Amino acid sequence: MTPLFTLTFGATIFFALALAVVFFFTRTSRAALQRIREITYRGRRFRRSVPVGSNAGRQFMAFIHWARAHLGLAADVDLPERLANAGTKGTLSADIYTTSRILCPLLALVAGSFIPYSRLFWMIALPAAAFIAPNIALTRLIKRRREKIRKSIPDAVDLLVICVDAGLGLDQALLRVGQELGNSHPQITEELLQINREQRAGKPRIQAWADMAKRSELPDIDAFAGMLVQTERFGTPIARALSGFADNIRLKRRQLAEEMAAKTTVKIIFPLVLFIFPSMFLVLLGPAVLSIMRGMSHMGQ
């Protein structure tokens, strides 16, 4: 073993033991820890995904919160909003995210020390990649959820128009649409049911719609929330406004499909030039080239 590997391995073991010792000697009582959670997360209810009666589960969650608090990772104000945009709620997701940004670089550092070639490079590159990997994964989850919400908006608006025309109020129609689309479009269902829960908790209707638009950050959702706010403030018939909005959504969807179809003629040029044309030239000109080469060889003899 090289001295660099021995030093790295010893430092890893030392830091692991130091974290364990500090954790077991600076543990906070259960009541105090629950109070800290309530203050940190602004009174939101702490949701556990591990059994409360499990001693290992309690120690694991306590260790995660201790790491977040002592390493300065609990002050990220943008993380709860990004996790909400990704469709996750509660503090466990934030704990997993921040814990992965702590443990993954350490594991990558140990893994890089076992690579025999360019060991110093891998010991620097792997921890850096492991540190930014959770952020990249979270960004991809947010984009995927927004795309699913965007695709589910026309179906939700059409069903909302049907419910309003049938005589339901706007709040009851939103709740009904959220219940009906639970299997096909769970993302838009979660947003609509979140609006209903916020209104039942006492939040004003306009504020609940604005918060939905802020969470999704989609132009169609912004337009939908703006339309609902205008009908609420100016007394516009909701059925007529929803019908007009549904027509606009269908028109945008049709135009988007036509745009994507028009782009295919340009995108297909690259596979034609790189893959199809060389094969065609080989099949068409190959026999002729072979015949010419055979004829020239006979002429040379």
Residue pairs with C-beta under 8 A, 6 or more apart in sequence:
2 119
4 113
4 119
4 120
5 113
5 114
5 119
8 109
8 110
8 113
8 123
9 110
9 113
12 106
12 109
12 110
15 106
22 70
23 62
23 63
23 66
26 66
27 62
27 66
28 36
28 62
28 66
30 58
33 62
33 65
34 46
36 65
36 69
37 46
37 65
37 91
38 44
38 46
40 69
40 74
41 80
41 91
44 91
46 90
46 91
47 89
47 90
47 91
47 92
48 57
48 61
48 92
49 90
49 92
50 57
50 58
50 60
50 61
51 57
52 58
61 92
61 95
64 95
64 96
64 98
64 99
65 95
67 73
67 98
67 99
67 102
68 74
68 94
68 95
68 98
68 99
71 102
73 98
73 101
73 102
74 98
76 98
79 94
79 97
79 98
80 94
81 215
82 138
82 142
83 89
83 93
83 94
83 97
83 138
84 215
85 142
85 145
85 146
85 215
85 216
85 217
86 93
86 138
86 141
86 142
86 145
87 141
87 145
87 187
87 190
97 134
97 138
100 133
100 134
101 131
101 134
101 135
104 130
104 131
104 133
104 134
105 127
105 128
105 130
105 131
106 127
107 130
108 126
108 127
108 129
108 130
109 123
109 126
109 127
111 126
112 119
112 122
112 123
112 124
112 125
112 126
112 127
113 119
113 123
115 122
145 187
146 216
146 217
146 218
148 185
148 187
149 187
149 188
149 191
149 216
149 218
149 221
150 218
150 220
151 185
152 181
152 184
152 185
152 187
152 188
153 188
153 218
153 220
153 221
153 224
153 249
154 246
154 249
154 250
154 253
155 181
155 184
155 185
156 177
156 181
156 185
156 188
156 192
157 224
157 242
157 245
157 246
157 249
158 246
159 177
159 180
159 181
160 173
160 174
160 177
160 242
161 239
161 242
161 243
161 246
163 172
163 173
163 176
163 177
164 170
164 173
164 238
164 239
164 242
165 239
168 176
170 228
170 238
171 196
171 199
171 205
174 192
174 195
174 196
175 192
175 193
175 196
177 192
178 188
178 189
178 192
178 193
178 196
179 189
179 193
181 188
181 189
181 192
182 189
191 212
191 215
191 216
194 212
195 208
195 209
195 212
198 207
198 208
198 211
199 205
199 208
203 211
205 232
206 228
206 229
206 232
206 233
209 225
209 228
209 229
210 225
210 229
212 221
212 225
213 221
213 222
213 224
213 225
213 226
220 249
220 252
223 245
223 248
224 245
227 241
227 242
227 245
230 236
230 241
231 237
231 238
231 241
